[in-house]
Amino acid sequence: MRIGNASYPFPGGPAPVPPGPEGVVGLDFNYDFKTDLVLAGAGGFRLFKQESANKFADVTAQTKLSSTILNGSFTGAWAADVDSDGDLDVVLGAENRAANGFAKQW
């Protein structure tokens, strides 16, 4: 995936499968008024923090999510306040119900 002059790896899996329309989600996970990115695809889940107008940092490891979530095969991701606590959660969809995930705000 390209943003400006930089390229960021999309978790497309071994095939590699390109992102679907629901595979890229913009949200402000750390409330710094910058749009961060969630990427979800056949190769797992990635979280990129926006550092400047055209630079993102991969902060996936800081989420401390399980390898089942980080390396799962997903059809998309959606931001919503699922538990009504006032912060955004990320819901991950997958064809295999056992791999469905819910990534709580960290």
Residue frames as a rotation matrix with the C-alpha (Angstrom) as fourth column:
MET 1
0.593 0.805 0.000 0.00
0.805 -0.593 0.000 0.00
0.000 0.000 -1.000 0.00
ARG 2
-0.494 -0.787 0.371 1.42
0.792 -0.583 -0.183 3.40
0.360 0.203 0.911 -0.96
ILE 3
0.729 0.566 -0.384 0.88
0.663 -0.724 0.192 6.67
-0.169 -0.395 -0.903 0.87
GLY 4
0.739 -0.503 -0.448 2.77
-0.500 -0.855 0.136 9.57
-0.452 0.124 -0.884 -0.65
ASN 5
0.245 -0.753 -0.611 6.26
-0.831 0.161 -0.532 8.33
0.499 0.638 -0.586 -1.46
ALA 6
-0.586 -0.475 0.656 6.24
-0.782 0.545 -0.304 5.59
-0.213 -0.691 -0.691 1.19
SER 7
-0.083 0.505 -0.859 5.15
-0.481 0.735 0.478 1.98
0.873 0.452 0.182 0.87
TYR 8
-0.357 0.078 0.931 3.56
-0.907 0.211 -0.366 0.03
-0.224 -0.974 -0.004 3.74
PRO 9
-0.942 -0.075 -0.328 3.09
-0.187 0.927 0.325 -3.75
0.279 0.367 -0.887 3.72
PHE 10
0.043 0.987 0.155 -0.50
-0.973 0.006 0.232 -4.93
0.228 -0.161 0.960 3.53
PRO 11
-0.543 -0.249 0.802 -1.07
-0.566 0.814 -0.131 -8.25
-0.620 -0.525 -0.583 5.33
GLY 12
0.081 0.596 -0.799 -2.09
-0.996 0.070 -0.048 -10.08
0.027 0.800 0.599 2.16
GLY 13
0.646 0.148 0.749 -0.98
-0.363 0.923 0.130 -13.53
-0.672 -0.356 0.650 3.20
PRO 14
-0.202 -0.827 0.524 1.12
0.119 0.510 0.852 -16.02
-0.972 0.234 -0.004 1.26
ALA 15
0.384 0.479 0.789 -0.83
0.758 0.324 -0.566 -15.50
-0.527 0.816 -0.239 -2.00
PRO 16
-0.863 0.095 -0.496 -0.58
0.366 -0.558 -0.745 -12.23
-0.348 -0.824 0.447 -1.53
VAL 17
-0.046 0.952 0.303 -4.23
0.990 0.003 0.140 -11.18
0.132 0.306 -0.943 -1.58
PRO 18
-0.742 -0.208 0.637 -4.82
0.233 -0.971 -0.047 -7.45
0.628 0.113 0.770 -2.22
PRO 19
-0.890 0.415 -0.189 -6.96
0.085 -0.255 -0.963 -5.51
-0.448 -0.873 0.192 0.26
GLY 20
-0.303 0.888 0.346 -10.70
0.899 0.146 0.412 -5.55
0.315 0.436 -0.843 -0.15
PRO 21
-0.072 0.332 0.940 -12.85
0.119 -0.933 0.339 -2.47
0.990 0.136 0.027 0.38
GLU 22
0.871 0.432 0.233 -13.20
-0.189 -0.144 0.971 -3.29
0.453 -0.890 -0.044 4.09
GLY 23
0.556 -0.711 -0.430 -9.51
0.756 0.648 -0.094 -4.12
0.345 -0.273 0.898 4.59
VAL 24
-0.632 -0.743 0.221 -8.33
0.592 -0.647 -0.481 -0.58
0.500 -0.173 0.848 5.33
VAL 25
0.536 0.807 -0.247 -9.82
0.761 -0.335 0.556 1.44
0.366 -0.486 -0.794 8.20
GLY 26
-0.443 -0.601 0.666 -8.91
0.193 -0.789 -0.584 4.97
0.876 -0.130 0.465 9.20
LEU 27
0.730 0.623 -0.281 -9.31
0.437 -0.109 0.893 5.81
0.525 -0.775 -0.352 12.90
ASP 28
0.041 -0.688 0.725 -7.58
-0.519 -0.634 -0.573 7.81
0.854 -0.353 -0.383 15.62
PHE 29
0.411 0.181 -0.894 -6.71
0.398 0.846 0.355 5.03
0.820 -0.502 0.275 18.08
ASN 30
-0.269 -0.621 -0.736 -4.53
0.945 -0.022 -0.326 7.20
0.186 -0.783 0.593 20.33
TYR 31
0.654 0.719 -0.234 -6.56
0.751 -0.655 0.088 10.44
-0.090 -0.233 -0.968 20.22
ASP 32
-0.288 -0.809 -0.513 -3.76
0.567 -0.575 0.590 12.61
-0.772 -0.120 0.624 18.80
PHE 33
0.443 0.633 -0.635 -6.03
-0.179 -0.631 -0.754 14.03
-0.878 0.448 -0.166 16.06
LYS 34
-0.438 -0.553 -0.709 -4.15
-0.867 0.050 0.496 12.13
-0.239 0.832 -0.501 13.33
THR 35
0.651 0.735 -0.190 -5.73
-0.756 0.606 -0.246 9.38
-0.066 0.304 0.951 11.25
ASP 36
-0.446 -0.730 0.518 -4.11
-0.668 0.656 0.351 6.04
-0.596 -0.190 -0.780 12.01
LEU 37
-0.002 0.407 -0.914 -4.64
-0.919 0.359 0.162 2.94
0.394 0.840 0.373 9.87
VAL 38
-0.034 0.061 0.998 -5.85
-0.458 0.886 -0.070 -0.58
-0.888 -0.460 -0.002 10.59
LEU 39
-0.231 -0.066 -0.971 -5.07
-0.936 0.287 0.204 -3.09
0.265 0.956 -0.129 7.85
ALA 40
-0.113 0.256 0.960 -6.79
-0.485 0.829 -0.278 -6.48
-0.867 -0.497 0.031 7.88
GLY 41
0.210 0.148 -0.967 -6.41
-0.967 0.180 -0.182 -9.14
0.147 0.973 0.181 5.23
ALA 42
0.820 0.143 -0.555 -5.57
-0.219 0.973 -0.072 -12.73
0.529 0.180 0.829 4.42
GLY 43
-0.010 -0.927 -0.375 -2.22
0.378 0.344 -0.860 -12.32
0.926 -0.151 0.347 6.19
GLY 44
-0.281 -0.071 -0.957 -3.47
0.953 0.101 -0.287 -10.85
0.117 -0.992 0.039 9.45
PHE 45
0.826 0.559 -0.072 -3.90
0.550 -0.770 0.323 -7.55
0.125 -0.306 -0.944 11.25
ARG 46
-0.385 -0.922 0.032 -1.59
0.881 -0.377 -0.287 -4.52
0.277 -0.082 0.957 11.27
LEU 47
0.751 0.533 -0.389 -1.84
0.632 -0.752 0.190 -1.15
-0.192 -0.388 -0.901 13.02
PHE 48
-0.273 -0.807 0.523 -0.04
0.868 -0.441 -0.227 1.91
0.414 0.392 0.822 11.68
LYS 49
0.342 0.274 -0.899 0.25
0.722 -0.688 0.065 5.12
-0.601 -0.672 -0.433 13.71
GLN 50
0.608 -0.108 0.787 0.36
0.590 -0.602 -0.538 8.35
0.531 0.791 -0.302 11.72
GLU 51
0.024 -0.715 -0.698 3.48
0.922 -0.254 0.292 10.28
-0.386 -0.651 0.654 12.66
SER 52
-0.624 -0.147 -0.767 3.20
-0.100 -0.959 0.265 13.08
-0.775 0.242 0.584 10.10
ALA 53
0.141 0.787 -0.600 1.15
-0.752 -0.309 -0.583 13.96
-0.644 0.534 0.548 7.03
ASN 54
0.591 0.059 -0.805 2.86
-0.718 0.493 -0.492 11.27
0.367 0.868 0.333 4.94
LYS 55
-0.510 -0.801 -0.314 4.61
-0.490 0.571 -0.659 8.98
0.707 -0.182 -0.683 7.44
PHE 56
0.676 0.712 0.189 3.24
-0.621 0.413 0.666 6.03
0.396 -0.568 0.722 9.40
ALA 57
-0.542 -0.809 0.225 4.91
-0.809 0.431 -0.400 3.68
0.227 -0.399 -0.888 11.90
ASP 58
0.062 0.502 -0.863 3.98
-0.129 0.861 0.491 0.03
0.990 0.081 0.119 12.35
VAL 59
-0.500 -0.154 0.852 2.90
-0.828 -0.202 -0.523 -0.24
0.252 -0.967 -0.026 16.01
THR 60
0.325 0.687 -0.650 1.27
-0.488 0.710 0.507 -3.67
0.810 0.153 0.566 15.71
ALA 61
-0.270 -0.514 -0.814 3.62
0.396 0.712 -0.580 -5.29
0.878 -0.479 0.012 18.25
GLN 62
-0.932 -0.111 0.345 2.62
-0.219 -0.586 -0.780 -2.72
0.288 -0.803 0.522 20.87
THR 63
-0.040 0.998 0.058 -0.98
-0.793 -0.066 0.605 -3.97
0.607 -0.022 0.794 20.79
LYS 64
-0.765 -0.364 0.531 0.06
-0.618 0.648 -0.446 -7.23
-0.182 -0.669 -0.720 22.48
LEU 65
0.390 0.907 -0.157 -2.70
-0.907 0.349 -0.235 -9.04
-0.159 0.234 0.959 20.57
SER 66
0.278 -0.239 0.931 -2.47
-0.155 0.945 0.288 -12.81
-0.948 -0.224 0.226 20.25
SER 67
-0.772 -0.614 -0.164 -0.78
-0.308 0.135 0.942 -14.41
-0.556 0.778 -0.293 17.26
THR 68
-0.398 0.731 0.554 -4.22
0.791 0.580 -0.197 -15.78
-0.465 0.360 -0.809 16.31
ILE 69
0.669 0.624 -0.404 -5.36
0.378 -0.754 -0.538 -12.20
-0.640 0.208 -0.740 15.66
LEU 70
0.151 -0.691 -0.707 -2.07
-0.485 -0.675 0.556 -10.86
-0.862 0.259 -0.437 14.26
ASN 71
-0.810 -0.565 -0.158 -1.72
-0.439 0.405 0.802 -13.73
-0.389 0.719 -0.576 11.77
GLY 72
-0.180 0.839 0.513 -5.38
0.262 0.544 -0.797 -14.61
-0.948 -0.009 -0.318 11.12
SER 73
-0.866 0.027 0.500 -7.10
0.496 -0.082 0.864 -14.46
0.065 0.996 0.058 7.76
PHE 74
-0.377 0.704 -0.602 -9.56
0.350 -0.493 -0.796 -11.56
-0.858 -0.511 -0.061 7.72
THR 75
-0.120 0.472 0.873 -12.14
0.989 -0.018 0.146 -10.28
0.085 0.881 -0.465 5.26
GLY 76
0.069 0.140 0.988 -12.27
0.262 -0.958 0.118 -6.80
0.963 0.250 -0.103 6.76
ALA 77
-0.608 -0.237 -0.758 -12.14
0.793 -0.146 -0.591 -4.53
0.030 -0.960 0.277 9.80
TRP 78
0.164 0.717 0.677 -14.56
0.402 -0.675 0.618 -1.98
0.901 0.171 -0.399 11.19
ALA 79
-0.909 -0.417 -0.010 -14.20
0.209 -0.434 -0.876 0.65
0.361 -0.799 0.481 13.92
ALA 80
0.144 0.969 0.200 -17.07
-0.030 -0.198 0.980 0.88
0.989 -0.147 0.000 16.39
ASP 81
-0.605 -0.225 0.763 -17.66
-0.746 -0.175 -0.643 1.40
0.279 -0.958 -0.062 20.09
VAL 82
-0.306 0.475 -0.825 -18.92
-0.079 0.851 0.520 -2.15
0.949 0.225 -0.223 20.60
ASP 83
-0.332 0.115 -0.936 -18.87
0.835 0.498 -0.235 -2.13
0.439 -0.860 -0.261 24.40
SER 84
0.511 0.654 0.558 -20.23
0.413 -0.756 0.508 1.45
0.754 -0.030 -0.656 24.77
ASP 85
0.400 -0.427 -0.811 -17.31
0.873 -0.092 0.479 2.62
-0.279 -0.899 0.336 26.91
GLY 86
0.831 0.048 -0.554 -16.57
-0.005 -0.996 -0.092 5.72
-0.556 0.079 -0.827 24.83
ASP 87
-0.167 -0.902 -0.397 -13.50
-0.650 -0.202 0.732 4.52
-0.741 0.381 -0.553 22.92
LEU 88
0.387 0.300 -0.872 -13.20
-0.912 0.260 -0.316 2.84
0.132 0.918 0.375 19.56
ASP 89
0.079 -0.303 0.950 -12.87
-0.238 0.919 0.313 -0.90
-0.968 -0.251 0.000 19.24
VAL 90
-0.393 -0.218 -0.894 -11.89
-0.918 0.041 0.393 -2.78
-0.049 0.975 -0.216 16.10
VAL 91
0.389 0.569 0.725 -14.05
-0.377 0.816 -0.438 -5.64
-0.841 -0.103 0.532 14.89
LEU 92
-0.613 -0.655 -0.442 -12.37
-0.720 0.233 0.653 -8.12
-0.324 0.719 -0.615 12.54
GLY 93
0.548 0.834 0.060 -14.37
-0.687 0.491 -0.535 -10.29
-0.476 0.252 0.842 10.15
ALA 94
-0.663 -0.746 -0.060 -13.30
-0.671 0.557 0.489 -13.67
-0.331 0.365 -0.870 8.83
GLU 95
-0.061 0.618 -0.784 -14.82
-0.765 0.476 0.435 -16.44
0.642 0.626 0.443 6.76
ASN 96
-0.258 -0.104 -0.960 -13.79
0.393 0.897 -0.203 -18.96
0.882 -0.430 -0.191 9.41
ARG 97
0.636 0.643 0.426 -15.84
-0.088 -0.488 0.868 -18.11
0.766 -0.590 -0.254 12.50
ALA 98
0.704 -0.410 -0.579 -13.15
0.710 0.425 0.562 -19.51
0.016 -0.807 0.590 14.81
ALA 99
-0.363 -0.922 0.134 -10.78
0.924 -0.375 -0.076 -16.78
0.120 0.096 0.988 13.63
ASN 100
0.410 0.549 0.729 -13.20
0.428 -0.821 0.378 -13.87
0.806 0.157 -0.571 14.12
GLY 101
-0.432 -0.696 -0.574 -11.65
0.860 -0.127 -0.494 -11.30
0.271 -0.707 0.653 16.35
PHE 102
0.816 0.529 0.232 -12.41
0.388 -0.800 0.457 -8.35
0.428 -0.283 -0.859 18.50
ALA 103
-0.257 -0.965 -0.047 -9.47
0.786 -0.181 -0.591 -6.07
0.562 -0.189 0.805 19.13
LYS 104
0.656 0.514 -0.553 -10.19
0.753 -0.497 0.431 -3.98
-0.053 -0.699 -0.713 22.22
GLN 105
0.732 -0.394 0.556 -8.77
-0.171 -0.896 -0.409 -0.48
0.659 0.205 -0.723 22.40
TRP 106
0.377 -0.683 -0.626 -5.29
0.846 0.529 -0.068 -0.83
0.377 -0.504 0.777 23.89
